[in-house]
């Protein structure tokens, strides 16, 4: 079982920055791929970014060049640095863990990011 605790959300003006964190309670973080998703009311959950255990990264086109996903294996934590935020980035952001050992998936509870002037 992997528990995920997200932090760092809030309200920011357009063009501003936020850094989200997701701490995982697991001893096998080095075998886990981490992802960020987001969801707005009335829409499905949208994939944002992925970082593999080896730190390879992939991004949705909508955030490429503005968001950076990274991980600190010593802290079992993944980060999402969000720069040049736009109103359309407003959403509830979720982190997800996928174990390479068991293929099980785990979700965080989500946190609100609001971009507004």
C-alpha positions as CSV (number, residue, x, y, z in Angstrom):
1,X,0.0,0.0,0.0
2,X,1.3,3.5,-1.0
3,X,-0.2,6.6,0.6
4,X,0.2,9.9,-1.2
5,X,0.0,13.3,0.4
6,X,-0.1,16.4,-1.8
7,X,0.7,19.9,-0.8
8,X,1.4,23.3,-2.4
9,X,-1.9,24.3,-4.0
10,X,-3.6,27.6,-3.8
11,X,-4.6,30.8,-5.6
12,X,-2.2,32.5,-7.9
13,X,-2.5,35.3,-10.5
14,X,-2.1,34.6,-14.2
15,X,1.6,34.4,-15.1
16,X,2.5,33.3,-11.6
17,X,4.1,30.1,-10.3
18,X,3.3,27.3,-7.9
19,X,5.1,24.2,-6.9
20,X,3.1,21.1,-6.0
21,X,4.6,18.3,-3.9
22,X,3.5,14.7,-3.4
23,X,5.1,12.7,-0.7
24,X,4.8,8.9,-0.9
25,X,4.8,6.6,2.1
26,X,6.7,3.7,0.7
27,X,10.1,2.0,0.9
28,X,10.0,1.2,-2.8
29,X,9.8,4.7,-4.3
30,X,12.6,3.9,-6.6
31,X,10.4,1.4,-8.4
32,X,7.4,3.7,-8.8
33,X,6.5,5.9,-11.7
34,X,4.8,9.1,-10.6
35,X,2.2,11.1,-12.5
36,X,0.2,14.3,-12.1
37,X,-3.3,14.6,-13.3
38,X,-5.9,17.4,-13.1
39,X,-9.6,17.6,-13.2
40,X,-12.1,20.5,-13.7
41,X,-15.8,20.3,-13.0
42,X,-17.7,18.4,-15.6
43,X,-14.6,17.0,-17.3
44,X,-12.7,13.8,-16.9
45,X,-9.3,13.6,-15.3
46,X,-6.6,14.9,-17.6
47,X,-3.0,13.5,-17.6
48,X,-0.4,16.3,-17.0
49,X,3.0,14.7,-16.6
50,X,4.9,11.6,-15.8
51,X,8.3,10.8,-14.4
52,X,9.7,7.3,-14.5
53,X,11.8,5.7,-11.7
54,X,14.8,6.7,-13.8
55,X,13.6,10.3,-14.1
56,X,12.5,10.2,-17.7
57,X,9.7,12.7,-18.2
58,X,6.7,13.3,-20.4
59,X,4.3,16.1,-20.6
60,X,0.9,16.9,-22.0
61,X,1.1,19.4,-24.9
62,X,-1.0,21.9,-22.9
63,X,1.7,22.2,-20.2
64,X,4.9,21.5,-22.1
65,X,7.5,24.3,-21.6
66,X,5.7,25.7,-18.6
67,X,5.5,22.7,-16.1
68,X,8.4,20.6,-14.9
69,X,8.0,17.3,-13.0
70,X,10.9,16.1,-10.9
71,X,11.5,13.6,-8.1
72,X,13.7,13.3,-5.0
73,X,14.0,9.6,-4.3
74,X,15.7,10.3,-1.0
75,X,12.5,12.0,0.2
76,X,10.1,9.7,-1.7
77,X,8.6,12.9,-3.1
78,X,7.6,14.1,-6.6
79,X,7.2,17.8,-7.5
80,X,5.4,19.7,-10.2
81,X,6.8,23.2,-10.8
82,X,4.2,25.2,-12.6
83,X,5.3,28.5,-14.3
84,X,3.4,31.0,-16.4
85,X,0.1,29.8,-15.1
86,X,-3.0,30.4,-17.1
87,X,-6.7,30.5,-16.1
88,X,-7.2,27.2,-17.9
89,X,-4.7,25.6,-15.5
90,X,-7.3,26.0,-12.8
91,X,-8.2,22.5,-11.6
92,X,-7.9,19.9,-8.8
93,X,-4.5,18.3,-9.2
94,X,-3.9,14.7,-8.3
95,X,-0.7,12.7,-8.0
96,X,-0.7,9.1,-8.9
97,X,1.8,6.4,-8.2
98,X,2.2,3.2,-10.3
99,X,4.4,0.5,-9.0
100,X,6.7,-1.2,-11.5
101,X,6.8,-4.2,-9.2
102,X,3.1,-4.9,-8.8
103,X,1.5,-2.6,-11.5
104,X,-0.9,-1.3,-8.8
105,X,-1.9,2.3,-8.9
106,X,-2.5,4.7,-6.0
107,X,-4.0,8.2,-6.0
108,X,-3.6,11.2,-3.8
109,X,-6.7,13.1,-2.5
110,X,-6.1,16.1,-4.8
111,X,-5.6,19.7,-4.1
112,X,-7.0,22.9,-5.7
113,X,-5.0,25.2,-7.9
114,X,-6.8,28.3,-8.9
115,X,-5.4,30.9,-11.4
116,X,-7.3,34.1,-11.3
117,X,-6.7,37.9,-11.1
